[in-house]
């Protein structure tokens, strides 16, 4: 019960982006280089695991760690954007989702003590 109260109290709008991930430079925020490299390593590991040539168009960080409502309970939502022939319901998309679940269950992937969740997203899906 006490832990739930702590979690609920943590959800508030912050004045700045999480300083563990972001650095302010002339009024603009930029992802720290060490974080960027760690995120790219996660994508590389996932791509090796799925054992399929991925035509990656973009990689995006979404969720609370990419905006001002982060907390100690946030996680890293890492979206790998690619074009799925046949759209978001294609066999490839289903395969990658299945591999993502297995990949996450076999690894304890964290960056700076924040859990990392990988999601393969069709470039035609809104994001």
ABEGO torsion letter per residue (X at the ends): XAAAAAAAAABBBBABBBAAABBBBGGBBBBBAAAAAAAAAAAAAAAAAAGBBBBBABBBBBEAAABAABBAABBBBBBBBBBBBGEAABAAAAAAAAAAAAAAAABBBBBGGBBBBBBBBBAABBX
